[in-house]
Amino acid sequence: MIRAVPPDSLWQATAQPEPDAPALAAEERADVVVIGGGFCGLSCALHLAEGGCDTMLLESHGFGWGASGRNGGQLIPCFKDNPEDLIARHGPDLGGAMADLGAGGGDLVADLIARHEIDCAFHRDGWIHAVHSQSALPAIEGRARQWQARGRDVRMLGRDEVAALTGCNDYVAGYLDPSGGGLNPMSLARGMARAAQRAGARLHAASPARRIARQGDGWRVTTPLGAVRCNQIVLATGAYSDDLVPALRRSILPMQSLQIATEPLPADLRATILPKDHVVSDTRRLLLYFRLNEEGRLVFGGRGSTGGEAMKPAHLARLEATMRQYFPQIGDIPLRYRWAGQVDLTPERALRVHHPEPGFWAVIGFSGRGVAIAPAVGKALAGAVMRDSTDGLPLPVTPMRPLPFHALRRPAMAGAIGWAWLRDRLERAGRRR
């Protein structure tokens, strides 16, 4: 049975219909099996099928059920690491290729939407990275300098311009990337699923992979009602990784991303909040992000609990109070939707690609940039799988590194979050003196 995304999700309520993809219920054969029906897995399956591979995708619930359908719907290009940092870490060839892959993520998504006629309320009016304090400003100015040097059309915004473009007076500066945008992520995932099916991939929802085992030179993946034999496997389950590969699950620090959405704003108020339809995320340690959807609802997000699906009332109340502090002009306009998804953080907050043995690939660690980055990574992985080689892959491949004492992660993360929240609060109070 497919578990629905919680009904209070704005994206679930307004998404395009779920594609028909019955559960796997027989013993089958494929060249490649992709496990995970989020943006990365769907893009990988789509590009494999377009490349002529006999491809099957297995999804535990429905397409976009996990983080891909439960985020803020913001298309934010580029990895969080600056290009000079990627080059220093990985060398000029690999680091530069990785920077270029991330920078092209927004263009890739826009191309997928146009080429496959995906109806997902897509608009591309730009992303503002809002700077919350003077101490955060030099790093963002450095980021702008680096991307300008690589030919990207980005620029810095002053305090007054940020206030005019957001309707919020809480930021000291901003960084504008005009290639960012907004969309309904659940509709994007379902549209990508349909595109993969049209390309020839076989997609099965309600088909969790229960066991992966070597069989001869290939693999056998078992689901509750069926199984599939294949030459290669791509595991793209992100924060929703379970004990299918225990080392992978123990490599992730799942963090809940919590979102709320208001009733549609009146036209006069709508003209004062994000009047040019930018999407915004900020530089706080526990970042906030916000945008308007096509109905004029204010969508506002931030960090929730340290893992788990349940939304805590205290976290929802704090997020709503913060939204009303940042946008006092909305008055008592009520909330209509509340939902959450899991972000797949790694300890170093960086993407990890693993290829521990021939025919097995895994990827984790999109760290909140999955809408633009995950489809690009999925396409790059498809190329590596078709070549059956890591040569030419514009991403570093590393061994799995499970976190020691992973079972104790929640209290440690809760303490770190509390300290980060306090520092953000003190900085905001200091600005207002």
VMD Tcl script that draws the C-alpha trace (Angstrom):
set ca {
  {0.00 0.00 0.00}
  {1.23 3.50 -0.85}
  {1.46 5.74 2.20}
  {0.29 9.22 1.32}
  {2.25 12.31 2.21}
  {0.57 13.90 5.27}
  {-2.64 15.59 4.06}
  {-1.64 18.99 5.42}
  {1.09 19.29 2.77}
  {0.41 22.17 0.38}
  {2.23 20.35 -2.41}
  {0.24 17.15 -1.93}
  {-3.03 19.11 -1.95}
  {-2.21 20.92 -5.21}
  {-0.09 18.33 -7.04}
  {-0.73 16.69 -10.39}
  {-2.16 13.15 -10.14}
  {0.01 10.21 -9.11}
  {1.20 8.19 -12.14}
  {0.06 4.60 -12.45}
  {2.90 2.37 -11.22}
  {1.70 -0.92 -9.71}
  {3.77 -2.74 -7.12}
  {6.35 -5.21 -8.36}
  {4.62 -8.60 -8.09}
  {6.78 -11.03 -10.09}
  {10.36 -12.16 -10.69}
  {11.81 -9.85 -13.35}
  {15.09 -8.88 -15.00}
  {16.64 -5.46 -15.73}
  {20.00 -4.00 -16.63}
  {19.84 -1.46 -13.80}
  {17.62 -1.14 -10.72}
  {17.28 2.31 -9.16}
  {16.02 2.29 -5.57}
  {14.30 5.49 -4.47}
  {11.69 7.59 -6.27}
  {12.90 11.07 -5.39}
  {14.52 13.60 -7.71}
  {17.89 11.85 -7.88}
  {16.50 8.37 -8.49}
  {13.91 9.58 -11.00}
  {16.47 11.59 -12.96}
  {18.86 8.64 -12.96}
  {16.13 6.26 -14.20}
  {14.99 8.74 -16.85}
  {18.48 9.30 -18.25}
  {19.33 5.59 -18.11}
  {16.20 4.77 -20.08}
  {16.91 7.55 -22.57}
  {20.38 6.04 -22.97}
  {18.93 2.64 -23.91}
  {19.31 0.81 -20.57}
  {16.61 -1.60 -19.47}
  {15.82 0.23 -16.23}
  {13.55 -0.46 -13.27}
  {12.86 1.93 -10.39}
  {11.55 0.75 -7.03}
  {9.88 3.21 -4.64}
  {8.65 2.30 -1.16}
  {5.61 4.60 -1.25}
  {4.81 7.10 -4.03}
  {7.08 9.22 -6.21}
  {8.22 12.31 -4.32}
  {6.94 10.81 -1.06}
  {10.14 11.65 0.84}
  {12.21 14.82 0.90}
  {11.66 15.50 -2.82}
  {7.95 16.20 -2.31}
  {8.12 17.71 1.17}
  {10.45 20.69 0.85}
  {9.91 24.41 0.26}
  {9.78 24.07 -3.53}
  {12.79 26.34 -4.07}
  {15.08 25.80 -7.06}
  {18.50 26.90 -5.74}
  {21.44 26.24 -8.09}
  {25.02 25.48 -6.99}
  {26.38 23.41 -4.14}
  {26.66 25.14 -0.78}
  {30.45 24.93 -1.08}
  {32.01 27.77 -3.07}
  {33.90 26.85 -6.26}
  {37.29 27.76 -4.79}
  {36.61 25.46 -1.83}
  {35.62 22.59 -4.15}
  {38.78 23.13 -6.22}
  {40.99 23.30 -3.12}
  {39.46 20.05 -1.82}
  {39.27 18.02 -5.04}
  {41.71 19.67 -7.45}
  {41.05 21.95 -10.42}
  {39.60 19.29 -12.73}
  {37.23 17.43 -10.40}
  {36.50 20.47 -8.21}
  {35.77 22.63 -11.23}
  {33.58 19.96 -12.82}
  {31.62 19.58 -9.57}
  {31.11 23.34 -9.33}
  {29.87 23.42 -12.92}
  {27.49 20.51 -12.33}
  {25.91 22.31 -9.38}
  {25.75 25.61 -11.23}
  {23.92 23.93 -14.10}
  {21.34 22.25 -11.88}
  {18.72 24.94 -12.35}
  {19.09 24.86 -16.13}
  {18.75 21.07 -16.13}
  {15.50 21.20 -14.15}
  {14.14 23.95 -16.39}
  {15.00 21.82 -19.43}
  {13.31 18.72 -17.95}
  {10.16 20.73 -17.23}
  {10.07 22.21 -20.74}
  {11.08 19.06 -22.64}
  {8.63 16.79 -20.84}
  {5.87 19.42 -20.44}
  {5.71 18.98 -16.67}
  {2.94 21.05 -15.09}
  {4.46 22.05 -11.74}
  {3.73 25.80 -11.36}
  {7.36 26.56 -12.28}
  {8.59 30.14 -12.28}
  {12.17 31.35 -12.49}
  {12.31 34.83 -11.01}
  {15.47 34.42 -8.95}
  {16.73 33.31 -5.54}
  {17.82 35.72 -2.80}
  {20.26 34.48 -0.16}
  {19.37 36.93 2.59}
  {22.20 37.89 4.96}
  {21.04 37.91 8.58}
  {24.04 39.66 10.22}
  {27.12 41.75 9.46}
  {29.31 38.84 10.57}
  {27.83 36.65 7.80}
  {28.31 39.29 5.08}
  {32.00 38.74 4.13}
  {31.41 35.07 3.29}
  {28.49 35.92 0.99}
  {30.45 38.73 -0.67}
  {33.23 36.21 -1.27}
  {30.75 33.78 -2.80}
  {29.47 36.48 -5.16}
  {33.03 37.34 -6.20}
  {33.88 33.71 -6.95}
  {30.78 33.05 -9.05}
  {31.11 36.34 -10.91}
  {34.66 35.31 -11.80}
  {33.21 32.10 -13.30}
  {30.75 34.09 -15.41}
  {27.55 33.73 -13.39}
  {25.10 36.63 -13.40}
  {24.92 37.08 -9.61}
  {25.13 40.27 -7.59}
  {24.95 41.63 -4.06}
  {21.94 43.54 -2.76}
  {21.97 46.29 -0.13}
  {19.73 46.40 2.93}
  {17.06 48.61 1.32}
  {16.90 46.53 -1.86}
  {16.49 43.30 0.10}
  {13.70 44.89 2.13}
  {11.94 46.09 -1.03}
  {12.24 42.70 -2.78}
  {11.18 40.61 0.23}
  {8.85 42.78 2.29}
  {10.97 41.91 5.32}
  {13.19 44.43 7.16}
  {15.27 41.84 9.01}
  {18.25 41.47 6.65}
  {21.42 43.52 6.26}
  {22.19 42.47 2.67}
  {21.50 39.78 0.10}
  {22.93 37.74 -2.77}
  {20.78 37.47 -5.89}
  {21.03 34.57 -8.32}
  {18.48 35.20 -11.09}
  {18.55 31.55 -12.18}
  {16.72 30.38 -9.04}
  {12.98 29.84 -8.87}
  {10.00 28.10 -7.37}
  {7.79 25.11 -8.22}
  {5.51 22.45 -6.79}
  {8.05 19.72 -5.97}
  {5.48 16.92 -5.75}
  {4.22 17.75 -9.23}
  {7.81 17.86 -10.51}
  {8.52 14.38 -9.08}
  {5.35 12.94 -10.59}
  {6.10 14.58 -13.93}
  {9.61 13.14 -13.92}
  {8.14 9.71 -13.14}
  {5.85 9.94 -16.17}
  {8.77 11.08 -18.32}
  {10.83 8.07 -17.20}
  {7.94 5.74 -18.02}
  {7.57 7.25 -21.49}
  {11.31 6.73 -22.02}
  {10.84 3.02 -21.28}
  {11.75 2.70 -17.59}
  {9.57 0.38 -15.52}
  {8.46 2.14 -12.33}
  {6.94 0.37 -9.32}
  {5.48 2.26 -6.37}
  {4.60 0.55 -3.05}
  {7.65 -1.66 -3.67}
  {10.21 -1.25 -0.89}
  {13.50 -3.04 -1.46}
  {13.80 -5.47 1.45}
  {17.05 -7.21 0.55}
  {19.96 -6.78 -1.83}
  {22.08 -9.85 -2.50}
  {24.86 -10.82 -4.88}
  {23.75 -13.34 -7.51}
  {26.53 -14.44 -9.82}
  {28.05 -11.39 -11.47}
  {24.96 -9.32 -10.69}
  {22.41 -8.61 -8.01}
  {18.99 -9.69 -6.82}
  {16.67 -7.15 -5.16}
  {13.74 -8.53 -3.21}
  {10.49 -6.65 -2.49}
  {7.46 -7.86 -0.47}
  {5.72 -9.27 -3.57}
  {8.46 -9.78 -6.12}
  {12.13 -9.62 -7.03}
  {14.35 -8.37 -9.82}
  {17.74 -9.54 -11.04}
  {20.06 -6.90 -12.47}
  {23.63 -6.03 -13.37}
  {23.83 -2.75 -11.43}
  {22.04 -1.01 -8.57}
  {21.75 2.71 -7.78}
  {20.62 3.44 -4.22}
  {19.12 6.95 -3.91}
  {17.06 6.87 -0.73}
  {18.58 9.87 1.07}
  {17.27 10.61 4.54}
  {14.80 7.76 4.18}
  {17.54 5.13 3.97}
  {16.83 2.18 6.23}
  {18.73 -0.98 7.13}
  {18.84 -2.19 3.54}
  {22.46 -0.98 3.73}
  {23.08 -0.30 7.45}
  {26.36 1.53 6.87}
  {24.55 4.04 4.68}
  {21.83 4.72 7.23}
  {24.48 5.25 9.91}
  {26.20 7.84 7.67}
  {23.22 10.21 7.73}
  {22.13 12.80 10.29}
  {18.43 13.20 9.40}
  {17.02 16.62 10.19}
  {13.40 17.62 9.88}
  {12.58 20.56 7.66}
  {9.30 22.09 8.80}
  {7.00 24.20 6.63}
  {3.79 26.17 6.98}
  {1.62 28.02 4.47}
  {-1.00 30.69 5.00}
  {-4.32 31.24 3.35}
  {-3.92 33.26 0.11}
  {-2.84 36.83 0.84}
  {-5.11 39.69 -0.25}
  {-3.96 41.43 -3.45}
  {-2.85 44.63 -1.73}
  {-0.73 42.68 0.76}
  {0.53 40.35 -1.94}
  {1.99 43.40 -3.73}
  {4.23 44.18 -0.73}
  {5.62 40.70 0.04}
  {8.02 39.24 -2.53}
  {6.53 41.51 -5.21}
  {8.80 40.09 -7.94}
  {8.29 36.43 -6.93}
  {11.79 35.73 -5.67}
  {12.37 32.72 -3.45}
  {14.42 33.39 -0.31}
  {16.57 31.47 2.14}
  {18.85 33.09 4.68}
  {22.24 32.69 6.30}
  {21.12 31.88 9.83}
  {22.70 28.80 11.38}
  {19.17 27.40 11.55}
  {18.09 28.89 8.28}
  {14.69 30.26 7.41}
  {13.26 30.18 3.90}
  {10.12 31.56 2.32}
  {8.30 32.20 -0.94}
  {4.82 32.66 -2.37}
  {3.09 29.93 -4.31}
  {0.91 30.49 -7.38}
  {-2.16 31.04 -5.18}
  {-0.44 33.83 -3.23}
  {0.08 31.77 -0.08}
  {3.11 32.67 2.02}
  {5.15 29.47 2.41}
  {7.59 29.68 5.33}
  {10.05 27.02 6.50}
  {12.73 26.25 9.03}
  {14.28 23.46 11.06}
  {12.10 21.00 12.99}
  {13.05 18.02 15.12}
  {16.16 15.85 14.89}
  {14.61 13.09 12.84}
  {11.25 11.39 12.81}
  {8.07 12.15 10.94}
  {5.96 13.67 13.72}
  {5.73 17.48 13.79}
  {6.10 18.82 17.32}
  {3.54 21.47 18.33}
  {6.25 23.58 19.99}
  {8.28 23.67 16.78}
  {5.23 24.60 14.71}
  {4.34 27.37 17.16}
  {7.88 28.76 17.09}
  {7.96 28.70 13.28}
  {4.63 30.52 13.04}
  {5.73 33.11 15.60}
  {8.94 33.70 13.62}
  {7.00 34.11 10.38}
  {4.75 36.72 11.99}
  {7.78 38.54 13.44}
  {9.43 38.70 10.03}
  {6.20 39.66 8.26}
  {4.11 41.60 10.80}
  {2.05 43.04 7.94}
  {0.21 39.73 7.47}
  {-1.57 40.31 10.77}
  {-3.81 37.43 11.77}
  {-4.12 35.77 8.36}
  {-4.46 32.11 9.37}
  {-2.34 29.14 8.44}
  {-3.82 26.50 6.15}
  {-1.05 23.90 5.69}
  {1.64 22.38 7.91}
  {4.06 19.64 6.76}
  {7.59 18.33 7.18}
  {10.26 16.31 5.38}
  {13.64 14.88 6.26}
  {16.92 16.47 5.11}
  {19.79 14.00 4.61}
  {22.72 15.75 6.26}
  {26.16 14.19 6.41}
  {28.57 15.22 9.19}
  {30.53 17.45 6.79}
  {27.31 18.76 5.15}
  {28.52 17.54 1.74}
  {27.31 15.15 -0.93}
  {28.68 11.61 -0.76}
  {28.82 9.21 -3.71}
  {29.79 5.61 -2.98}
  {30.85 2.80 -5.33}
  {31.98 0.14 -2.85}
  {31.98 -2.75 -5.33}
  {31.31 -3.33 -9.01}
  {27.70 -2.73 -9.96}
  {26.71 -0.92 -6.75}
  {26.25 2.86 -6.48}
  {24.82 4.99 -3.67}
  {24.39 8.72 -3.05}
  {23.41 10.71 0.06}
  {23.85 14.18 1.50}
  {21.96 16.75 -0.59}
  {21.65 18.82 2.61}
  {18.63 20.86 1.55}
  {19.68 21.65 -2.05}
  {18.00 18.65 -3.66}
  {15.48 20.38 -5.93}
  {18.18 21.70 -8.27}
  {21.14 19.47 -7.39}
  {19.58 15.98 -7.14}
  {18.37 15.77 -10.78}
  {21.84 16.86 -11.97}
  {23.51 14.24 -9.77}
  {21.04 11.60 -10.98}
  {21.93 12.37 -14.59}
  {25.67 12.24 -13.82}
  {25.25 8.88 -12.05}
  {23.32 7.52 -15.04}
  {26.31 8.34 -17.24}
  {28.71 6.57 -14.85}
  {26.46 3.51 -14.67}
  {26.22 3.29 -18.47}
  {30.03 3.55 -18.70}
  {30.33 1.15 -15.74}
  {33.12 3.40 -14.53}
  {33.76 6.35 -12.24}
  {35.98 7.89 -14.93}
  {34.41 11.15 -16.07}
  {32.01 11.33 -13.13}
  {32.04 15.01 -12.04}
  {31.68 14.01 -8.39}
  {34.13 12.61 -5.83}
  {33.64 8.94 -4.97}
  {34.43 8.03 -1.37}
  {34.18 4.99 0.92}
  {31.15 4.72 3.20}
  {31.96 6.28 6.55}
  {29.34 5.38 9.16}
  {29.21 7.81 12.06}
  {30.60 6.37 15.31}
  {27.99 6.19 18.09}
  {25.28 6.95 15.53}
  {22.59 5.87 18.01}
  {23.50 8.88 20.19}
  {23.08 11.40 17.35}
  {19.74 12.82 18.47}
  {20.77 14.25 21.87}
  {24.01 15.58 20.36}
  {22.14 17.20 17.46}
  {19.50 18.60 19.80}
  {22.21 20.28 21.88}
  {23.90 21.71 18.79}
  {20.57 23.00 17.46}
  {19.76 24.67 20.77}
  {23.11 26.45 20.79}
  {22.72 27.53 17.15}
  {19.20 28.82 17.85}
  {20.46 30.85 20.81}
  {23.29 32.40 18.77}
  {20.90 33.32 15.95}
  {18.52 34.88 18.46}
  {21.29 36.89 20.16}
  {22.53 38.19 16.79}
  {19.03 39.29 15.84}
  {18.58 41.03 19.19}
  {21.93 42.76 18.76}
  {20.90 44.14 15.36}
  {17.79 45.71 16.84}
  {19.55 47.61 19.62}
}
mol new
graphics top color blue
foreach p $ca { graphics top sphere $p radius 0.5 }
foreach p [lrange $ca 0 end-1] q [lrange $ca 1 end] { graphics top cylinder $p $q radius 0.2 }
display resetview
